[in-house]
Amino acid sequence: MTCLAKVTKLAVAITLLSAAVTVQAGTAAGEIIPLYPKGVVAALGVPETRDVLRETGETMIFNVSDPTLELFRPEPARATGTAVIIAPGGGFVGLGYEAGGTAVARQLAQRGVTAIVLKYRTIRSPDDAMHMPEIHMKEMEVIMARAKSGLPEEVPVFAGEKHAVEDGARAMAIVRERAADWGIDLKRIGFLGFSSGAFLAADLAIGNRVSRPDFVGLIYGGLRTPVPADASPAFIAGAADDAFTPNDPVQLYTAWRKAGAPAELHMYERGGHGFDLKPKGTTSDHWFEAFLWWMQSRGLIATVKD
C-alpha cells in the first residue's frame, strides 16, 4: 500500500472515531458500577487510556478491559420508571463516552428517565496518539467500499463486537436485577446506541430473549439480521449524507417491518455520521426530540417538555 493510501485510510478511521465525540461533557458524574467481578473477563494487557482528539478537542477512551455502568438517576418527582442503557460509538476501538454517553444520559435524566452509560470492552489499540489497530483499518476499507457499492448487505461483524454484545447483555441483566432499587419498571428498560453502539443495540434487539431490551434506539448504526417478529420496538435515525452507513437506517427499518416488528424511521437529508446532540443547523438536530416523542407515544415517559 502506498504512503498516501495509508494516510487516507487513517484519516477516514479517525473521522469515524471523532464523529462520536462532538459535545462538551458536563461536570456531574454518575455512580460507577463494575459490570463483572474483578478478574472474570480477560484483560487486554495494557492500561485503559483517555486521549483528546485534535479534531474536536474531545476525549476518547481506549483499551477498555474493565467495563462499567455509570448511573444517572432522575429527581424522584420526575421519575417515570423508564430506564435507558446508552452505548457510545467508536468502532469498537474507542468510546466517545461523553457526547454519545454522559451528555445524552443527563438529558434523559432531566426527562425522568434513569439513564445508564455502558463503558463496554474495546479491542487492543497501539500505544500511540492514533490508536488505530490494523484490523480496524481493514474493517474501514470494507465499510467505505460498502458505502459506495451497497455490498455486502451487512457490515461483517467487527473484531470487538462479540465482547461488546456480551457486555450489553450483562448490562441488561444488572439493570433488571437492580430495577426495584432504582425505581425502574421491569418492562420499560431500553437500549440506545450510537454508531458501533447501535450495532450492539441491534444485536441485542434481535438476539436472545433473556437479554433483549424492551425498546431500542439505533442512531447512525448498521444492519443486523435476521430480525424476528418479536424484536425490540426500534427508533431508527440516520442521515443520507453519512459517509459510512448511508443506507443502513432504511435497511434496518425495512428488515424490522418485513418481520412485522414495530419500527419508526427518521432519515435526515444532512447530518453526517455522529450528529449526537451538537447543533449542526440541519434537521438532524431534532433527532433527540423525536426520540422523546416516540418514547412518549409508547407510554414510556410523560408529556415531553423543554
C-alpha positions as CSV (number, residue, x, y, z in Angstrom):
1,M,0.0,0.0,0.0
2,T,1.3,3.5,-0.8
3,C,2.0,6.0,1.9
4,L,-0.8,8.2,0.6
5,A,-3.3,5.3,0.7
6,K,-2.3,4.6,4.3
7,V,-2.7,8.2,5.3
8,T,-6.2,8.3,3.6
9,K,-7.3,5.2,5.4
10,L,-6.1,6.6,8.7
11,A,-7.9,9.9,8.2
12,V,-11.1,8.0,7.5
13,A,-10.8,5.9,10.6
14,I,-10.0,8.9,12.7
15,T,-13.1,10.6,11.3
16,L,-15.3,7.7,12.3
17,L,-13.9,7.9,15.8
18,S,-14.0,11.6,16.2
19,A,-17.6,11.8,14.8
20,A,-18.7,10.2,18.1
21,V,-17.3,13.0,20.2
22,T,-18.5,16.4,19.5
23,V,-20.2,17.7,22.7
24,Q,-18.5,19.1,25.8
25,A,-19.3,17.0,28.8
26,G,-20.9,18.4,31.9
27,T,-19.3,18.2,35.3
28,A,-21.7,16.0,37.2
29,A,-20.7,12.3,37.3
30,G,-22.9,9.3,38.0
31,E,-22.5,6.3,40.2
32,I,-20.0,3.8,38.7
33,I,-20.9,0.1,38.8
34,P,-18.5,-2.6,37.7
35,L,-20.0,-4.9,35.1
36,Y,-18.2,-8.0,36.3
37,P,-16.3,-9.0,39.5
38,K,-12.5,-8.4,39.2
39,G,-10.7,-11.0,37.1
40,V,-13.8,-12.5,35.5
41,V,-13.0,-11.2,32.0
42,A,-9.6,-11.4,30.3
43,A,-7.6,-8.1,30.3
44,L,-6.1,-6.6,27.2
45,G,-2.7,-6.4,28.9
46,V,-2.4,-2.7,28.5
47,P,-3.8,0.1,30.7
48,E,-7.0,2.0,29.7
49,T,-6.2,5.3,28.3
50,R,-8.1,8.6,27.5
51,D,-6.8,10.8,24.7
52,V,-8.0,14.2,23.5
53,L,-8.7,14.2,19.7
54,R,-7.2,17.3,18.0
55,E,-10.1,17.4,15.5
56,T,-12.7,18.0,18.2
57,G,-10.9,18.7,21.5
58,E,-12.9,15.8,23.0
59,T,-11.8,12.7,24.9
60,M,-11.9,9.1,23.7
61,I,-11.5,6.1,25.9
62,F,-9.3,3.3,24.5
63,N,-8.2,-0.2,25.7
64,V,-11.2,-0.9,27.9
65,S,-10.7,-4.1,29.8
66,D,-12.9,-3.4,32.8
67,P,-16.4,-2.5,31.6
68,T,-18.7,-0.4,33.8
69,L,-22.1,1.2,34.1
70,E,-22.5,4.8,35.1
71,L,-25.8,5.5,36.6
72,F,-27.7,8.9,36.2
73,R,-30.9,8.9,38.2
74,P,-33.7,11.4,37.8
75,E,-35.1,13.5,40.6
76,P,-37.8,11.5,42.4
77,A,-40.5,13.9,41.4
78,R,-39.7,13.5,37.7
79,A,-39.0,9.7,37.7
80,T,-41.1,7.8,35.1
81,G,-40.0,4.2,35.9
82,T,-38.3,4.0,32.4
83,A,-34.6,3.2,32.0
84,V,-32.3,3.6,29.0
85,I,-28.8,2.0,28.8
86,I,-26.6,4.1,26.5
87,A,-23.9,2.6,24.3
88,P,-21.4,5.2,22.9
89,G,-19.8,4.8,19.5
90,G,-16.2,4.5,18.4
91,G,-15.8,1.5,16.1
92,F,-15.3,-1.0,19.0
93,V,-11.8,0.6,19.1
94,G,-12.6,3.5,21.4
95,L,-15.6,5.0,23.1
96,G,-16.9,8.5,22.6
97,Y,-18.0,8.4,26.1
98,E,-19.1,12.0,26.7
99,A,-21.0,13.0,23.6
100,G,-22.5,9.6,22.9
101,G,-22.9,8.7,26.6
102,T,-22.9,11.0,29.6
103,A,-24.3,14.1,27.7
104,V,-27.2,12.1,26.5
105,A,-27.7,10.5,29.9
106,R,-28.0,13.8,31.6
107,Q,-30.7,14.9,29.1
108,L,-32.7,11.7,29.6
109,A,-32.4,12.0,33.4
110,Q,-33.9,15.5,33.2
111,R,-36.9,14.0,31.4
112,G,-37.4,11.5,34.3
113,V,-35.5,8.5,32.7
114,T,-33.0,6.5,34.6
115,A,-30.0,6.7,32.3
116,I,-27.1,4.2,32.4
117,V,-24.0,4.7,30.3
118,L,-22.3,1.4,29.3
119,K,-18.5,1.5,29.0
120,Y,-18.1,-1.7,27.1
121,R,-14.9,-3.5,26.2
122,T,-12.9,-2.5,23.2
123,I,-10.1,-4.2,21.2
124,R,-6.5,-3.5,22.0
125,S,-5.0,-0.4,20.4
126,P,-1.4,0.6,19.8
127,D,0.2,2.9,22.4
128,D,0.4,6.0,20.2
129,A,-1.8,9.0,19.6
130,M,-3.6,7.4,16.6
131,H,-4.9,4.3,18.3
132,M,-5.7,2.6,15.0
133,P,-5.3,-1.2,15.2
134,E,-4.5,-2.8,11.8
135,I,-7.6,-4.9,12.0
136,H,-9.8,-1.8,12.3
137,M,-8.1,-0.3,9.3
138,K,-9.2,-3.3,7.3
139,E,-12.7,-3.0,8.7
140,M,-12.8,0.6,7.5
141,E,-11.8,-0.5,4.0
142,V,-14.9,-2.7,3.9
143,I,-17.1,0.0,5.3
144,M,-16.0,2.6,2.8
145,A,-16.3,0.2,-0.2
146,R,-19.8,-0.9,1.0
147,A,-20.9,2.7,1.4
148,K,-20.3,3.2,-2.4
149,S,-21.4,-0.2,-3.7
150,G,-24.1,-1.3,-1.2
151,L,-22.4,-4.7,-0.9
152,P,-22.2,-6.7,1.2
153,E,-25.7,-6.1,2.6
154,E,-24.4,-6.2,6.2
155,V,-21.1,-5.0,7.6
156,P,-19.2,-8.1,8.6
157,V,-19.1,-8.5,12.4
158,F,-16.4,-6.2,13.9
159,A,-13.5,-7.7,15.8
160,G,-14.7,-6.3,19.1
161,E,-18.4,-6.8,18.6
162,K,-18.7,-10.2,20.4
163,H,-17.3,-8.9,23.7
164,A,-19.4,-5.7,23.4
165,V,-22.6,-7.7,23.0
166,E,-21.7,-9.8,26.0
167,D,-21.3,-6.6,28.0
168,G,-24.6,-5.3,26.7
169,A,-26.3,-8.5,27.8
170,R,-24.7,-8.2,31.2
171,A,-25.8,-4.6,31.5
172,M,-29.4,-5.6,30.8
173,A,-29.2,-8.3,33.5
174,I,-27.8,-5.9,36.1
175,V,-30.4,-3.2,35.4
176,R,-33.1,-5.8,35.7
177,E,-31.6,-7.1,38.9
178,R,-31.5,-3.6,40.4
179,A,-34.7,-2.4,38.9
180,A,-36.6,-2.3,42.2
181,D,-33.8,-0.5,44.0
182,W,-33.6,2.1,41.2
183,G,-37.4,2.6,40.8
184,I,-37.4,1.0,37.3
185,D,-40.3,-0.8,35.7
186,L,-39.0,-4.2,34.5
187,K,-41.0,-3.9,31.3
188,R,-39.6,-0.5,30.4
189,I,-35.8,-1.0,30.0
190,G,-34.4,0.2,26.7
191,F,-31.1,0.4,25.0
192,L,-29.9,3.4,22.9
193,G,-26.8,3.0,20.8
194,F,-24.7,5.4,18.6
195,S,-22.6,4.1,15.6
196,S,-20.9,0.9,16.9
197,G,-23.1,1.2,19.9
198,A,-26.1,1.0,17.6
199,F,-24.7,-2.2,16.1
200,L,-24.5,-3.5,19.6
201,A,-28.1,-2.4,20.3
202,A,-29.3,-4.1,17.1
203,D,-27.6,-7.3,18.1
204,L,-29.4,-7.3,21.4
205,A,-32.7,-6.3,19.9
206,I,-32.8,-9.4,17.6
207,G,-30.8,-11.7,19.9
208,N,-31.5,-13.9,23.0
209,R,-34.9,-13.0,24.5
210,V,-33.3,-13.1,28.0
211,S,-31.2,-10.0,27.2
212,R,-33.5,-8.4,24.7
213,P,-34.3,-4.7,25.6
214,D,-37.9,-3.6,25.8
215,F,-37.2,-1.0,23.1
216,V,-34.1,0.3,21.3
217,G,-32.8,3.4,19.7
218,L,-30.5,2.8,16.7
219,I,-28.7,6.0,15.9
220,Y,-26.5,6.0,12.7
221,G,-25.9,2.3,13.2
222,G,-25.8,-0.6,10.8
223,L,-27.9,-3.5,9.6
224,R,-28.0,-6.8,11.6
225,T,-30.2,-9.7,10.7
226,P,-32.2,-11.9,10.9
227,V,-34.9,-9.8,12.6
228,P,-37.5,-11.9,14.5
229,A,-41.2,-10.8,14.7
230,D,-40.7,-10.1,18.4
231,A,-37.6,-7.9,18.0
232,S,-37.5,-4.9,20.3
233,P,-39.5,-1.9,19.0
234,A,-37.0,0.3,17.3
235,F,-36.5,4.0,16.8
236,I,-34.1,4.4,13.9
237,A,-32.3,7.6,12.9
238,G,-29.6,8.4,10.4
239,A,-28.5,10.8,7.7
240,A,-28.4,10.4,3.9
241,D,-25.0,12.1,3.7
242,D,-23.5,9.6,6.3
243,A,-20.1,8.6,4.7
244,F,-20.1,5.2,6.4
245,T,-23.7,3.8,6.8
246,P,-25.8,5.9,4.4
247,N,-28.3,3.2,3.5
248,D,-28.5,1.3,6.8
249,P,-31.3,3.2,8.5
250,V,-33.6,2.4,5.6
251,Q,-32.4,-1.2,5.6
252,L,-32.9,-1.6,9.3
253,Y,-36.4,-0.2,9.1
254,T,-37.2,-2.4,6.1
255,A,-35.9,-5.5,8.0
256,W,-38.0,-4.6,11.1
257,R,-41.1,-4.0,9.1
258,K,-40.7,-7.1,7.0
259,A,-40.5,-9.2,10.2
260,G,-43.6,-7.4,11.5
261,A,-41.7,-5.8,14.4
262,P,-42.6,-2.2,15.4
263,A,-40.2,0.5,14.0
264,E,-40.0,4.2,13.3
265,L,-37.5,5.7,10.8
266,H,-36.1,9.3,10.8
267,M,-33.9,9.6,7.7
268,Y,-32.4,13.1,7.6
269,E,-31.1,14.8,4.4
270,R,-28.0,16.0,6.1
271,G,-26.2,15.4,9.4
272,G,-23.4,13.1,8.5
273,H,-22.1,10.4,10.9
274,G,-22.1,11.4,14.5
275,F,-24.7,14.2,14.9
276,D,-25.3,13.3,18.5
277,L,-26.5,16.4,20.5
278,K,-24.4,19.1,18.9
279,P,-26.4,21.6,16.7
280,K,-25.4,21.4,13.0
281,G,-28.1,23.6,11.5
282,T,-29.8,20.6,9.9
283,T,-33.0,18.7,10.7
284,S,-30.9,16.0,12.3
285,D,-30.6,18.5,15.2
286,H,-34.0,17.4,16.3
287,W,-33.5,13.6,16.5
288,F,-33.4,13.7,20.3
289,E,-36.8,15.5,20.5
290,A,-38.2,12.9,18.0
291,F,-36.8,10.1,20.2
292,L,-38.6,11.6,23.2
293,W,-41.8,12.0,21.3
294,W,-41.5,8.3,20.2
295,M,-41.0,7.3,23.8
296,Q,-44.0,9.3,24.9
297,S,-46.2,7.8,22.2
298,R,-45.3,4.3,23.6
299,G,-46.2,5.3,27.1
300,L,-42.6,5.3,28.3
301,I,-42.4,8.9,29.5
302,A,-44.8,11.6,30.3
303,T,-45.6,14.6,28.0
304,V,-42.4,16.0,26.5
305,K,-41.4,19.3,28.0
306,D,-38.4,21.5,27.4
